[in-house]
């Protein structure tokens, strides 16, 4: 029997899939349309038709007339829905070809697009359901009492009028969809959506509860020979590891669990995803519960995979720098959002790989995302693709300086200095003119001096990173002797 934590984990995983589906919102609106049709037909049964016959705001007529009106509206909506589907498929192909197929999830999760599609499907379902609920006008009984009751049911004037209102709303939403697609397909808006996913991913801790570690974890104290290897039976990428299931089971069964794989990594059947101590307390039922905490799918998702969220922006930037497109402005926009997301990530200290419960007992060992890994994912591939464009390399140095303003650890400063040095080395080995190489050299010196100053002033207790003069002798003449250089960009 599933626990409440397992049900919550399944609900979160299911909701992540529903957000990027085109059928969920239309299905909900279709069900709402059926309920609304039944409610309005019931309401019409209690309102005499003679009361509304003279109203200019209500469509009047007998049952056959109203049925024909509703069927006509549903046919018009169905024909217009073909235009809507065409408007939706064209942007999908455009996004896949220009920005990459992995960026389709950003387009598919758009609420405006899903709502417009749901309005058309819901309006068609409402009109059709209302029309089919009207009995044939010729089947009315001849007794006065029966004729009155059936006439009220057979001529749902309010329900028919509301169907016309829904049709007008559908056509208005079509105009809204055209306007929305024309703005959504602009590169800055797609990049902004990918940047929002990066910020959301950086703020989502895999295990966001627990106590500080009372002592460092000693790997020798947990020999693998005494552990239970938790193997998976599926093939694909780890999309989510639910912390509630893992931690609750570890506390209840007094276990220590070490995760060998993290979200975003590929795994195959029979591979060990985790080690559990002691092995004697793990049976087939408990192993199945732990296995259900690891959700595996065909593609990576940014739910707990921060590196994948970085890769989405990098993919847009690298494609923009291809010879066929050659759009450095798009690449620089991606760098702005990368700097914002990574600065938000380094603002909080890196998560500890050890999780302890309230009693100070080790429960979980896992491998969190590291600043070094995210910086490599953000700059390595893009640096190679932009080696022949001085403006992009200078903007990349600006992004490093922005991230450095939020850095807190000496390891982060060292990584930022390393990437600044690699950018300069990439520029020196490229085909740039000497003037551009000199600009990059001086700007790199300014950024390195800013990082060194921030490391020394903002963190007096930290060891000072290796200075730029020692790491790059050719920059000695570029650095001033007193105040650090801070070039205006």
QUIHU-V509618 format. One record per backbone hydrogen bond with DSSP energy under -1.0 kcal/mol. NH is the residue of the N-H (numbers start at 1). CO is the residue of the C=O. E is the energy in kcal/mol with one decimal. If there is no record, write none. Layout:
nh=[NH/NH]
co=[CO/CO]
e=[E/E]
This chain:
nh=[7/8/9/10/11/12/13/14/15/16/17/18/19/21/27/28/29/30/31/32/33/34/35/36/37/38/39/40/41/42/43/44/45/46/51/55/66/67/68/69/70/71/72/73/74/75/76/77/78/79/80/81/84/85/86/87/88/89/90/92/93/94/95/96/97/98/99/100/103/104/107/108/109/110/114/115/116/117/118/119/120/121/122/123/124/125/126/127/128/129/130/131/132/133/139/140/147/148/149/150/151/152/153/154/155/157/160/161/162/163/164/165/166/167/168/169/170/171/172/173/174/175/176/177/178/179/180/181/182/183/184/185/190/191/192/193/194/195/196/197/198/199/200/201/202/203/211/221/222/226/227/228/230/232/236/237/238/239/240/242/246/247/248/249/250/251/252/253/255/256/257/258/259/260/261/264/265/267/270/271/273/274/275/276/277/279/281/282/287/288/289/290/291/292/294/295/297/309/310/311/312/313/314/315/316/317/318/319/320/321/322/326/327/331/332/333/334/335/336/337/338/339/340/341/342/343/344/345/346/347/355/357/360/363/364/365/366/374/375/376/377/378/379/380/383/384/385/386/387/389/393/394/395/396/397/398/399/400/401/402/403/404/405/406/413/414/415/416/417/418/419/420/421/422/423/424/425/426/427/428/429/437/438/439/440/441/442/443/444/445/446/447/448/449/450/451/452/453/454/455/456/457/458/462/471/472/475/476/479]
co=[3/4/5/6/7/8/9/10/11/12/13/14/15/18/23/24/25/26/27/28/29/30/31/32/33/34/35/36/37/38/39/40/41/43/48/52/62/63/64/65/66/67/68/69/70/71/72/73/74/75/76/77/80/81/82/83/84/85/86/88/89/90/91/92/93/94/95/95/100/101/103/104/105/107/110/111/112/113/114/115/116/117/118/119/120/121/122/123/124/125/126/127/128/129/136/137/143/144/145/146/147/148/149/150/151/155/156/157/158/159/160/161/162/163/164/165/166/167/168/169/170/171/172/173/174/175/176/177/178/179/180/181/186/187/188/189/190/191/192/193/194/195/196/197/198/199/356/218/219/223/224/276/274/271/267/297/265/295/295/293/242/243/244/245/246/247/248/249/250/277/363/275/365/273/273/238/262/236/232/268/230/230/258/228/256/226/278/279/283/284/285/286/287/288/291/240/237/305/306/307/308/309/310/311/312/313/314/315/316/317/319/322/320/327/328/329/330/331/332/333/334/335/336/337/338/339/340/341/342/343/364/361/357/355/355/257/353/370/371/372/373/374/375/376/379/380/381/382/384/386/389/390/391/392/393/394/395/396/397/398/399/400/401/403/409/410/411/412/413/414/415/416/417/418/419/420/421/422/423/424/425/433/434/435/436/437/438/439/440/441/442/443/444/445/446/447/448/449/450/451/452/453/454/459/467/468/472/473/475]
e=[-1.9/-2.1/-2.2/-2.5/-2.2/-2.4/-2.3/-2.7/-2.6/-1.8/-1.2/-2.4/-1.9/-1.5/-2.0/-2.3/-2.5/-2.1/-2.2/-2.2/-2.0/-2.0/-2.0/-2.6/-2.5/-2.0/-2.2/-2.5/-2.1/-2.0/-2.2/-2.3/-1.2/-1.1/-1.1/-1.0/-2.2/-2.2/-2.2/-2.0/-2.3/-2.5/-2.3/-2.4/-2.6/-2.2/-2.1/-2.6/-2.3/-2.1/-2.4/-2.0/-1.7/-2.7/-1.8/-2.2/-1.5/-2.2/-1.9/-1.1/-1.8/-2.0/-3.1/-2.2/-2.1/-2.4/-2.2/-1.1/-1.4/-1.6/-1.0/-3.0/-1.7/-1.2/-1.8/-2.5/-2.4/-2.1/-2.1/-2.3/-1.9/-2.1/-2.9/-2.6/-2.3/-2.2/-2.5/-2.6/-2.2/-2.5/-2.5/-2.3/-2.3/-1.1/-1.5/-1.1/-2.5/-2.0/-1.9/-2.7/-2.2/-1.7/-1.5/-3.1/-1.2/-1.9/-2.2/-2.4/-2.3/-1.5/-1.6/-1.9/-2.4/-1.8/-2.2/-2.3/-2.1/-2.1/-2.1/-2.2/-1.5/-1.5/-2.0/-2.5/-2.1/-2.2/-2.6/-2.8/-2.0/-1.3/-2.8/-2.2/-1.8/-2.7/-2.2/-2.0/-2.2/-2.7/-2.2/-1.7/-1.7/-2.3/-2.3/-2.3/-2.3/-1.4/-2.0/-1.3/-1.3/-1.4/-1.6/-2.9/-3.0/-1.7/-2.6/-3.0/-2.2/-2.6/-1.4/-2.6/-1.4/-3.0/-2.3/-2.2/-2.1/-2.3/-2.7/-2.5/-2.6/-2.4/-2.4/-2.8/-2.8/-2.3/-1.2/-2.7/-1.9/-2.9/-3.1/-2.1/-2.9/-1.1/-2.5/-1.7/-2.8/-1.4/-1.1/-1.4/-2.4/-1.9/-1.8/-2.3/-2.3/-1.7/-1.4/-2.9/-2.5/-1.4/-1.8/-2.4/-1.6/-1.0/-2.2/-2.7/-1.6/-2.2/-3.0/-2.3/-2.0/-1.2/-1.3/-2.4/-3.7/-1.3/-2.4/-1.9/-2.1/-2.0/-1.7/-1.8/-2.4/-2.6/-2.0/-2.5/-2.8/-2.2/-1.7/-1.5/-2.7/-1.2/-3.0/-2.3/-1.9/-3.0/-1.7/-2.6/-2.5/-2.0/-2.5/-2.2/-2.2/-1.9/-2.2/-2.0/-2.6/-1.6/-1.9/-1.5/-1.1/-1.8/-1.8/-2.5/-2.1/-2.1/-1.8/-1.8/-2.1/-1.9/-2.1/-2.2/-2.3/-2.3/-1.1/-1.5/-1.7/-2.4/-2.1/-2.4/-2.6/-2.2/-2.2/-2.2/-2.3/-2.1/-2.2/-1.9/-2.4/-2.6/-2.1/-2.3/-1.5/-2.0/-2.3/-2.0/-2.3/-2.3/-2.5/-2.4/-2.5/-1.9/-2.0/-2.4/-2.6/-2.3/-2.1/-2.4/-2.6/-2.4/-2.3/-2.3/-1.8/-2.9/-2.1/-1.9/-1.4/-2.8/-2.0/-1.6/-1.2]
